């Protein structure tokens, strides 16, 4: 998604969102959340850290601030930004998404236009049956709960979705605050699905369960041909990201 730096710091750097190359030594003993400025901030021994753009990190709930503080407390001798996805989400919401809400929502809607849940296999029969059984209920959920009705396609040839369905996804995204919108903008490309991203954001589906649905085809292949080490590591990283996004959405509602 062009308007949002990804969680992976290496990819972020390639896209122009650079973090300091200098390793920062831990200078604080403990991180805590405190109510301030109409929200909640994280304090490092009483001092508030800033976003990369120099803004105050003010979160909407105590639970969200606690999630960020947890990451600062978990740091070792040196600060490792790659191990702080909630802090990255908060900074991205404040520095980037707050300034680009409309383009971010448009990109989320574009994912709905090629949602993974809508592209069904032509073969083998076992995969087709699994897709129908596991993806169908979530397309039905989107139509029933979100007012987003998406049609399916057999094979990989793209077929546009109805403009009204995409407009509805865009409206749902814009209705979120900056922090939830940032989480959704990270979840949708992770799953390749606006439906699954919205389901996790709304608490209807667990993050790891959404990931399993999004990679159903891949898992089907792995069952037959095995899993190589690189693919396993990639899936584990995606699973951790999905679990974190679920915690992020939950924290924003507490």
C-alpha positions in Angstrom: 0.0 0.0 0.0 1.8 3.1 -1.2 0.7 5.5 1.5 1.6 3.3 4.5 5.1 2.2 5.6 5.0 -1.6 6.2 5.8 -3.2 9.6 9.0 -4.7 8.2 11.7 -2.1 8.7 13.8 -3.3 5.8 10.9 -2.9 3.4 10.1 0.5 5.0 13.6 1.7 4.4 13.4 0.7 0.7 10.2 2.7 0.3 11.8 5.8 1.9 10.6 5.4 5.5 14.1 5.2 7.1 14.9 4.5 10.7 18.1 5.5 12.3 21.0 3.3 11.4 22.6 4.1 14.8 21.7 1.6 17.5 20.1 3.2 20.4 21.1 1.9 23.8 18.4 1.5 26.4 18.3 4.5 28.6 15.1 3.8 30.6 14.3 1.4 33.4 10.6 1.1 32.9 7.8 2.2 30.6 4.3 3.0 31.8 1.0 4.4 30.5 -0.5 7.6 31.8 -3.6 9.6 31.0 -2.7 12.9 29.4 -3.9 15.3 26.6 -7.3 13.7 26.3 -5.7 10.2 25.7 -3.0 8.0 27.0 0.8 8.3 26.6 3.7 6.1 27.2 6.3 7.4 29.7 9.9 6.1 29.8 11.0 6.9 33.4 8.7 9.9 33.2 9.8 11.0 29.7 7.5 10.7 26.7 9.1 9.2 23.5 8.2 10.9 20.1 7.2 9.5 16.7 9.9 9.7 13.9 8.3 13.0 12.9 8.6 14.4 16.4 5.0 14.2 17.4 3.7 13.1 20.8 2.6 9.5 21.0 -1.0 9.9 22.3 -3.2 6.8 22.1 -7.0 6.7 22.5 -7.2 4.0 25.2 -5.2 2.8 28.2 -5.0 -0.7 26.7 -3.4 0.6 23.5 -0.9 2.6 25.4 -0.2 -0.4 27.6 0.5 -2.5 24.4 3.1 0.1 23.3 4.6 0.3 26.8 4.9 -3.5 26.9 7.1 -3.3 23.8 9.4 -0.7 25.4 9.7 -2.8 28.6 10.6 -5.9 26.5 13.6 -4.2 24.9 17.1 -5.5 25.9 20.3 -3.5 25.9 19.6 -1.9 22.6 16.4 -0.6 21.0 15.2 -3.0 18.2 12.4 -1.2 16.2 11.6 -4.5 14.3 10.4 -6.0 17.6 8.0 -3.0 18.3 5.1 -3.4 15.8 2.5 -1.7 18.1 4.8 1.3 18.5 5.2 1.4 14.7 1.4 1.3 14.3 0.9 4.2 16.7 3.6 6.3 15.0 2.2 5.5 11.5 -1.3 6.5 12.6 0.0 9.8 14.0 2.6 10.7 11.3 1.2 9.2 8.1 -2.4 8.0 8.2 -3.8 11.0 9.9 -2.6 13.0 6.8 -3.7 10.5 4.1 -6.9 9.0 5.3 -8.8 9.2 2.0 -6.0 7.6 -0.1 -5.6 4.9 2.5 -9.3 4.1 2.5 -9.2 4.0 -1.3 -6.4 1.5 -1.3 -8.3 -0.7 1.2 -11.3 -0.6 -1.2 -9.1 -1.7 -4.1 -8.1 -4.8 -2.2 -11.8 -5.6 -2.0 -11.8 -5.5 -5.8 -9.6 -8.5 -5.9 -10.3 -10.1 -2.5 -8.7 -13.5 -2.0 -12.0 -14.9 -0.8 -13.6 -14.4 -4.2 -11.1 -16.2 -6.4 -12.0 -19.9 -6.4 -9.9 -22.7 -7.8 -10.9 -24.6 -10.9 -9.2 -27.8 -9.6 -8.6 -30.0 -7.7 -12.0 -30.9 -6.2 -10.6 -31.1 -2.6 -9.4 -27.5 -2.7 -12.7 -26.3 -4.3 -14.7 -28.0 -1.5 -12.5 -26.5 1.1 -12.8 -23.0 -0.4 -16.5 -23.2 -0.6 -16.8 -24.5 3.0 -14.4 -22.0 4.6 -14.6 -18.9 2.5 -18.3 -18.9 1.7 -19.4 -18.1 5.3 -17.2 -15.0 5.4 -18.5 -13.7 2.1 -22.0 -14.2 3.5 -20.9 -12.4 6.7 -19.6 -9.4 4.7 -23.0 -9.2 2.8 -25.0 -9.5 6.0 -23.0 -7.5 8.5 -21.2 -5.0 6.4 -23.5 -4.5 3.4 -20.6 -5.6 1.1 -21.7 -8.2 -1.4 -18.8 -9.6 -3.5 -19.2 -12.0 -6.4 -16.9 -15.0 -7.0 -14.7 -15.9 -9.9 -13.3 -19.3 -10.9 -9.7 -19.1 -11.9 -7.3 -16.2 -11.7 -8.6 -13.9 -14.4 -9.7 -10.6 -12.7 -13.3 -9.6 -12.8 -14.3 -6.2 -11.4 -16.5 -6.0 -8.4 -19.6 -3.8 -8.3 -18.6 -0.1 -7.6 -21.2 0.1 -4.8 -19.5 -2.7 -2.9 -16.1 -1.0 -3.2 -17.6 2.3 -2.1 -19.1 0.6 0.9 -15.7 -0.8 1.9 -14.2 2.7 1.5 -16.9 4.2 3.7 -16.4 1.6 6.4 -12.6 2.4 6.4 -13.2 6.1 6.6 -15.5 5.7 9.6 -12.6 4.4 11.7 -10.3 6.6 13.7 -6.7 6.9 12.6 -5.4 4.1 14.8 -8.0 1.5 13.7 -7.6 2.6 10.1 -3.9 2.1 10.4 -4.4 -1.4 11.7 -6.9 -2.2 8.9 -4.4 -0.9 6.3 -1.8 -3.3 7.6 -4.3 -6.2 8.0 -5.8 -6.1 4.5 -2.6 -6.6 2.5 -1.4 -9.2 5.0 -4.5 -11.3 4.3 -5.0 -10.2 0.7 -8.6 -9.5 1.8 -10.6 -6.5 2.8 -13.3 -8.9 4.2 -10.9 -10.7 6.5 -9.3 -7.5 7.6 -12.6 -6.0 8.5 -13.6 -9.2 10.3 -10.5 -9.0 12.5 -11.0 -5.3 13.1 -14.5 -5.9 14.3 -13.6 -8.8 16.5 -15.6 -11.3 14.4 -12.5 -13.3 13.6 -9.2 -14.0 15.3 -6.0 -12.7 13.5 -4.4 -16.1 13.1 -7.7 -17.7 11.9 -7.9 -14.9 9.3 -4.3 -15.7 8.2 -5.2 -19.4 7.9 -8.1 -18.5 5.7 -6.0 -16.2 3.5 -3.4 -18.9 2.8 -5.8 -21.8 2.4 -4.5 -22.6 -1.1 -0.9 -22.5 0.1 -1.7 -24.8 3.0 -3.5 -27.2 0.7 -0.3 -27.4 -1.4 1.9 -27.8 1.7 -0.2 -30.8 2.8 0.7 -32.6 -0.4 4.3 -31.5 -1.0 5.6 -30.4 2.3 6.9 -27.1 3.7 10.4 -25.7 3.1 12.3 -23.8 5.8 12.0 -20.4 4.2 8.3 -20.7 3.7 7.8 -21.9 7.3 9.7 -18.9 8.6 7.7 -16.5 6.5 4.4 -18.0 7.7 5.5 -17.8 11.3 6.3 -14.1 10.9 2.9 -13.4 9.2 1.2 -15.3 12.0 2.9 -13.2 14.7 1.9 -10.0 12.8 -1.7 -11.3 12.5 -1.8 -12.0 16.3 -0.4 -8.5 17.0 -3.1 -6.8 14.8 -5.8 -8.7 16.7 -4.4 -7.4 20.0 -4.2 -3.9 18.5 -7.8 -3.8 17.5 -8.9 -5.3 20.8 -6.9 -2.7 22.7 -8.5 0.1 20.8 -12.0 -1.0 22.0 -11.1 -1.4 25.8 
